[in-house]
Amino acid sequence: MCALSGRGRNCEEIGYGLHAFTGEDVHPVLWGYFPAYDWVALVGLFGGLEELPFHHPQLCLDIKQWAIELDGPELPHQKGNRHHALLDARWTQEAWTFLAGLHPAGVERRAVGLKNLGQFQARRG
């Protein structure tokens, strides 16, 4: 069971929630702000990269790294409480939109491909 507060969710429920969140995108791109720890925690819920549900990528792209690549423009300031998951997610979207305006080609970034694809396909049958 995985729970922060309230009713816990099992990993299958979380997987379907992620699937609903990413919709029908065959190559969803997940972004975060310094997301390394959050990504490790999320992947750990499923037991590892190879166990991620559906067609989810095996990495999360970083808003801060993109900003650094663009010579460090000042990102929009976050409104409201920090470290509140929903508010942080909304701010990440705002920061992504800001950077996309500065670098439209960056919008097309995709995290596709799998390490050891043959082994992965063999396990999935």
N, C-alpha and C positions, 0 to 999 in steps of 0.2 A: 504494500500500500504506500502511496505517495501522498502526503498531505502537508499543507502549510497551515491551514485552519479550516474549520468546517469539515464537511464530508471528504474522506479520502477518495482518491481515484486510483484504479489499478492501471498498469502500464498500457493495457489494451485500450482503455477509455482515453488515456492521454494521447495515445497514437491516433485514434479516430478524431480526437479534438484537433490535433495538429493537421490531420488530413483535411478537416472541415475548414480550418483556418487558411490553408494554402490553396483551397479550391481545386480547380481542375488543372492548375499549372503543372505541366509535365516536368518542368525543371524549376521548382521553387527556389528562390534565393533568400536565405535568412541573413539578416544583418543585426548587429548589435553594437554597443559602445563599450569597448574593452570587454568583449564577450567570452574570453577564454574560459574563465571559471564557470560561467553559466552554461557554456556549451558542454564542458566536461560533465557537469551535473545532469544536463538533459540527456546526453548520450548514455550516461550511467544508468538512467532510469530503464533503458532498454537492454542493458547488458553489454553494449559495445557498438561500435560503428556499423558492423555488419548486421546488427539487429534493428537498426532504425526502421520505422514503419514505412511502407509504401515506397515512394521514389525520392525520399528526402536526401539532400546532399550530405556528404560526410564532413562538411565544415560550415562554419558561420563566418561571413565576411564582417570586417570591422570598419565602422564609420570613422573612427579616429585615424586608422591607417590611411583611408582614402583622403581624409583632410590633410594629413602629412604629405601625401603624394602631390597634393595641390598647393604646396607651400604654406600649409597651416592657416587657412582662413579662420577667422573667429566664427565658431558655430553659434547658432541661435541659443539664447539662454533659455533654460528649462523653466517653465512656469509650474508652480505648485511644489508639492513635496518630492524630494529625490528619494530613490530607492523604494518607490511604490511601483509595482510591476506595470500596471496599466499606464500610469503617467510616464514612466520611463519608455515604454513602447511607443507611446504617442510622440514623445520628444525625439526618439530615434527616427521615426518616420519624418518628422519635421526637419531634422538634420540631414537625412537622406535627400529629401526634396530640395533643400538648400544646396547641397553639393551637386545634385543632378542639374541644377540650374547653372552652376559654374562649369560643369564638365558633362555635357549630355552623352558623350560616348561611354562614360562610366556606368550609365544606366543599364547597358547591355551585359554587364558582368554576369557570368554564370559559374556556379560551382558544380560542374558536371564531371563525370568520370569516377571510377572506383578503383581503389588499389586492389590488385589481385582479382580482377574481374572474373577470370575463369573459375577460380576457387569459389567466388561468391555465387556464380551461376550454377555450379555443381551442387552447392548446398541447397539452393532453392528449387532444384530439380527441373 
